[in-house]
């Protein structure tokens, strides 16, 4: 328990008695010591040297300096707070959780009073250093950490985590996104399930869709990376389309290399860009291509193996599979019959006995 503040008949402070050393009468005192002091440095140095462990617990009590000051005729006063939560002590993980919950409540209250919408404030975690603009909506499960700054009129859906990231106005961040030291400019759309690692920069009206991971990558204004892609150490120009399954192969096992994709490029699905490589403005990369050298502006880059159609092969394959299945079934039936004939006849065994 807490130490009690013992006062004299006129209300003057006499001493602080710790809970385990207090008498039943002293334990009934409702004014407690929270352990925060402002002390004259000269007096404190001398008083600390005079402390003795003369108590039930055999400990040195800093609270004994209060009685020393009173005995020396020094002025002793107390500040009484009306908010006990301001002085809550933290001695266990449970106490820490209680204090953090109260801090989060105050932060959420401040944000809501400034015009931020929280659908369920108890399920949103916002660090004290975070800034959130007016008319932004935070859904349950959102975590805003560090020095994150969110603009106005944004929507951040559930279970998204932003750490030390900058988000402009009118940005939509869909469910379950992770943004780490990323910058998102006005009107961009992120997610769901997008992972933006440090150094990611999404310019105005850019789109980063589901299951996309970016690292040290810049996405130009109006460009789209909508599905199932990894782009690392990449600069993407304006109005570029990155097809589903595209990856930049930026690491050769020894060092990182960069990929540059210029304005108005269209990249089809399932493309691998082997860095270092540059895709010129207006170029088209065919689906399934592995790009190992630069593609000039307005050129078509393609590296597919030519397609061959073998007429009737599918039907022949089905016939072979059907015949094989029938042969297997007959063999299995034959094995089952032989096994059955080898089993002893229970009736015959009984008659023999």
PEGIJO-V143384 format. One record per pair of residues at least 6 apart in sequence whose C-alpha atoms are under 7 Angstrom apart, sorted by the first residue. I is the first residue (numbers start at 0). J is the second residue. D is the distance in whole Angstrom. If there is no record, write none. Layout:
i: (I	I)
j: (J	J)
d: (D	D)
This chain:
i: (0	1	1	1	1	2	2	2	2	2	2	3	3	3	3	3	3	3	3	3	3	4	4	4	4	4	4	5	5	5	5	6	6	7	12	12	13	13	14	14	15	15	18	19	20	20	33	46	50	51	52	52	69	89	103	103	106	107	113	114	114	115	115	115	115	115	116	116	116	116	117	117	117	118	118	118	119	122	122	123	123	123	123	124	124	124	125	125	125	126	126	126	128	128	129	129	129	129	129	129	130	130	130	131	131	131	132	132	132	133	133	134	134	135	135	135	135	136	136	136	137	137	137	138	138	138	139	139	140	140	140	141	141	141	141	142	142	142	143	143	143	144	144	144	145	145	146	147	147	147	147	147	148	148	148	149	149	149	150	150	150	151	151	152	152	153	153	153	153	154	154	154	155	155	155	156	156	156	157	157	158	158	159	159	159	159	160	160	160	161	161	161	162	162	162	163	163	164	164	164	164	164	165	165	165	166	166	166	167	167	167	168	168	169	169	170	170	170	170	171	171	171	172	172	172	173	173	173	174	174	174	175	175	176	176	176	176	176	177	177	177	178	178	178	179	179	179	180	180	180	181	181	181	181	181	181	182	182	182	183	183	183	184	184	184	185	185	186	186	187	187	187	187	188	188	188	188	189	189	189	190	190	190	191	191	192	192	193	193	193	193	193	194	194	194	195	195	195	196	196	197	197	198	198	198	199	199	199	199	199	200	200	200	201	201	201	202	202	202	203	203	204	204	205	205	205	205	205	205	206	206	206	206	207	207	207	208	208	208	209	209	209	210	210	210	211	211	211	211	212	212	212	213	213	213	214	214	214	215	215	215	216	216	216	216	216	217	217	217	218	218	218	219	219	219	220	220	221	221	222	222	222	222	223	223	223	224	224	224	225	226	226	227	227	228	228	228	228	229	229	229	230	230	231	231	232	232	232	232	233	233	233	234	234	234	235	235	235	236	236	236	237	237	238	238	239	239	239	239	240	240	240	241	241	241	242	242	242	242	243	243	244	244	244	245	245	245	245	246	246	246	247	247	247	247	248	248	248	248	249	249	249	249	249	250	256	256	257	257	258	258	258	258	259	259	259	260	260	260	261	261	261	262	262	263	263	264	264	264	264	265	265	265	266	266	266	267	267	267	268	268	269	269	270	270	270	270	271	271	271	272	272	272	273	273	276	276	277	277	278	278	278	279	279	279	279	280	280	281	281	282	282	282	282	282	283	283	283	283	284	284	284	285	285	287	288	288	288	289	294)
j: (18	17	18	31	32	15	16	17	18	31	32	15	16	17	18	25	26	28	30	31	32	14	15	16	30	31	32	12	13	14	15	12	13	13	75	76	66	69	65	66	62	65	26	55	54	55	86	64	59	59	58	59	75	95	124	125	127	120	133	133	134	132	133	134	135	136	134	135	136	137	136	137	138	137	138	139	139	139	140	139	140	141	142	141	142	143	142	143	144	143	144	145	145	146	143	144	145	146	147	148	147	148	149	148	149	150	149	150	151	151	152	151	152	151	152	153	154	153	154	155	154	155	156	155	156	157	157	158	157	158	159	157	158	159	160	159	160	161	160	161	162	161	162	163	162	163	163	161	162	163	164	165	164	165	166	165	166	167	166	167	168	168	169	168	169	168	169	170	171	170	171	172	171	172	173	172	173	174	174	175	174	175	174	175	176	177	176	177	178	177	178	179	178	179	180	179	180	178	179	180	181	182	181	182	183	182	183	184	183	184	185	185	186	185	186	185	186	187	188	187	188	189	188	189	190	189	190	191	190	191	192	191	192	190	191	192	193	194	193	194	195	194	195	196	195	196	197	196	197	198	195	196	197	198	199	200	199	200	201	200	201	202	201	202	203	203	204	203	204	203	204	205	206	204	205	206	207	206	207	208	207	208	209	208	209	209	210	208	209	210	211	212	211	212	213	212	213	214	213	214	214	215	214	215	216	213	214	215	216	217	216	217	218	217	218	219	218	219	220	220	221	220	221	218	219	220	221	222	223	222	223	224	225	223	224	225	224	225	226	225	226	227	226	227	228	226	227	228	229	228	229	230	229	230	231	230	231	232	231	232	233	230	231	232	233	234	233	234	235	234	235	236	235	236	237	237	238	237	238	237	238	239	240	239	240	241	240	241	242	243	243	244	243	244	243	244	245	246	245	246	247	246	247	247	249	249	256	257	258	257	258	259	258	259	260	259	260	261	260	261	262	262	263	262	263	262	263	264	265	264	265	266	265	266	267	266	267	268	269	268	269	268	269	270	268	269	270	271	270	271	272	271	272	273	274	271	272	273	274	255	256	257	273	274	256	274	275	274	275	274	275	276	277	276	277	278	277	278	279	278	279	280	280	281	280	281	280	281	282	283	282	283	284	283	284	285	284	285	286	286	287	286	287	286	287	288	289	288	289	290	289	290	291	290	291	292	293	293	294	293	294	295	294	295	296	297	296	297	296	297	295	296	297	298	299	297	298	299	300	299	300	301	300	301	303	301	302	303	302	300)
d: (5	7	6	6	6	6	5	4	5	6	5	6	5	6	7	7	7	6	6	4	6	6	5	7	6	6	6	6	6	5	6	4	5	6	7	7	6	6	6	5	6	7	7	7	7	6	6	6	6	6	5	5	7	6	7	7	7	6	7	5	6	7	5	5	5	6	7	6	5	6	6	5	6	7	6	7	6	5	5	6	5	5	6	6	5	6	6	5	6	6	5	6	6	5	7	7	6	5	5	6	7	5	6	6	5	6	6	5	4	5	6	6	5	6	4	4	6	6	5	6	6	5	6	6	5	5	5	7	5	4	7	5	5	5	6	6	5	6	6	5	6	6	5	6	6	5	5	7	6	4	5	6	6	5	6	6	5	6	6	5	4	5	6	6	5	6	5	5	6	7	5	6	6	5	6	6	5	5	5	6	6	5	6	4	5	6	6	5	6	6	5	6	6	5	6	6	5	7	6	5	5	6	6	5	6	6	5	6	6	5	5	5	7	6	5	6	5	5	6	7	5	6	6	5	6	6	5	5	7	5	6	6	5	6	6	5	5	6	6	5	6	6	5	6	6	5	5	7	5	6	6	7	6	6	5	6	6	5	6	6	5	6	6	5	5	5	7	6	5	6	4	5	6	7	6	5	6	6	5	6	6	5	5	6	5	5	5	6	6	5	5	6	6	5	6	6	5	6	6	5	6	6	6	4	6	6	6	5	5	6	6	5	6	6	5	7	6	5	5	5	6	6	5	7	7	5	5	5	6	6	5	6	7	6	5	5	6	4	5	6	5	6	6	5	7	6	5	5	6	6	5	6	6	5	6	6	5	6	6	5	7	7	6	5	5	6	6	5	6	7	5	7	5	5	4	5	6	6	5	6	4	5	6	6	5	6	7	5	7	7	5	7	5	5	6	5	5	6	7	5	7	6	5	6	6	7	7	5	6	6	5	6	6	5	6	6	5	6	6	5	4	5	6	6	5	6	5	5	6	7	5	6	7	5	7	6	5	4	7	5	6	6	4	7	6	5	5	6	6	5	6	6	5	6	7	7	6	5	6	5	5	6	7	5	6	5	5	6	5	5	5	5	6	6	5	6	6	5	7	6	5	5	5	6	6	5	6	5	5	6	7	5	6	6	5	7	6	5	4	5	6	6	5	6	5	5	6	6	5	6	6	5	7	6	5	6	5	5	6	6	5	7	6	5	4	7	5	6	6	5	7	5	4	5	6	7	6	5	6	6	5	6	6	5	7	5	5	6	6	6)
